[in-house]
Amino acid sequence: MIAADQRQTRHALAALAHTTPGRRRLIAAYAEEYLSQVERRRLPLGWNVPITDDHYNRVDAYRHRRGDAFASMLGIACRASDPRLPDTARAVIDAVDAPVRKLIATAVATGQPNLIAALYIAGVAA
């Protein structure tokens, strides 16, 4: 990706850093719903067949699978057919899931998942 293509993702990740944990989870859920159609894991709303044209599939997912809500919550100004929005959505999902993956990796590495969970709850482990 060239620098101009990364601008949208950098903006989204910066905006994500200034939101509450509950709002982050909601944004990630919207991103996941949007990607479920863009990546053709889910049929378009009201259709029995997938939309084969990527451009129109992104437009439909943006309008009917909460892509517009995802973009709006992060302050992303884009067209419904923006080819960079799916990559931005993937980056946001990865950023939201990163702390969980880190805890899982620590629990596996130490062999003490209960201890790591207790430390996390106590606020000692991040």
N, C-alpha and C positions, 0 to 999 in steps of 0.2 A: 504494500500500500504506500502511495506517495503521501507527502506531508499534507497536501490539501484534502486528500481522502480521509485522513485521520482526524481532521479538525472536528467533525461531528462526534466521533467517539470520544475524543478528549473532552469536549464540552459536556457530553452526557455523563462521563465518569466524574468530572468535577462537580456537576450538579448533584449527582448521586451522593457524593461525599458530604453534602450539606443537608441531607434529608434524614428523617427519623428512621429507626429500624423497621417500624411498621410500614411506612411509606416505601422503603426499599423493597420489602417483600411484595407489596402490591405492584410496584413498577416491574419487578422481576416476573411476577405472574402474568402481567399484561404482555411483557416481552415474550414469554414462553408461549402464550396463546397466539400471538402474532406469528411467531416462528413455526408453530405447529402447522399452519397452512402454507407458509412460504416454503418450508422444507418438504411439503406434501405428505406429512404424517397425518393430516386431517383434511377432509374434504371441505370445500367452500360451503358456507352456510346456505342451506336450501338446494344444494346441488348433489347429484348422484355420481358425478364424474369430476376429476380434478380439472382445473384450468391449466391448459398446457403452456400457454404463453406466459413467461415469467413476469413481463411487464404488467399484464392484467391480473395475474395472480397476486402480485404485491399490492396492487391498487385495491383489490377485493379484500385482502387480509388487513390492509390498513383501515379500511372502512368498516369491516364486519368482524374482525378478530382483535379489536382493541389496539391496533397499531397507532391509531390517532391518539388514544388516551396515553399510550406509552410515550409517544413523542411529546405530547403536551405537558405531561408531568415533569419531563426533564428540560423543557424549554427548547426543544429541537424544532427549528423551522425547516420543514422539508415538504416535498411533494409526496403524494400518496404512492407514487411509483419509484421513489428514490432507491437506487440500487445499493446504496451504502447503509440503509437503515437495518437490514438483517444483520450485517456485521456489527453494527452498534448494539443491537439487541443481544447478540451473543456475548459481546464484551461486558455488557451490564449484568447479564446472568452470571457470568464467571466472577465478576467483582462481588456480587451479592453472596455467591456460594463460597468464596475464598476462605472466610473465617471457619466455616464448617469443615471444609477440606483440610485446613490446617489442624484443627482439633482431632480429626480422625487420623491424620498422619502421625500426630504426636501420640495418640492412644495406641496405635499399632506399633510405633517405634519403641515405646516404653513397655508395652505388654501389660499396661495397667489402665484399661479404659475406665474403670470405676473411679480410680484416683484422679484421673484427668477430668472426668465429669464433675467430681466433687470440687476440685480446684477451680474449675470454670464457674461453677455455681457460686462459690465463695468469692469470686472475683480475682483470684490469684493468677489463673491461667487465661491468656487471651487467645 
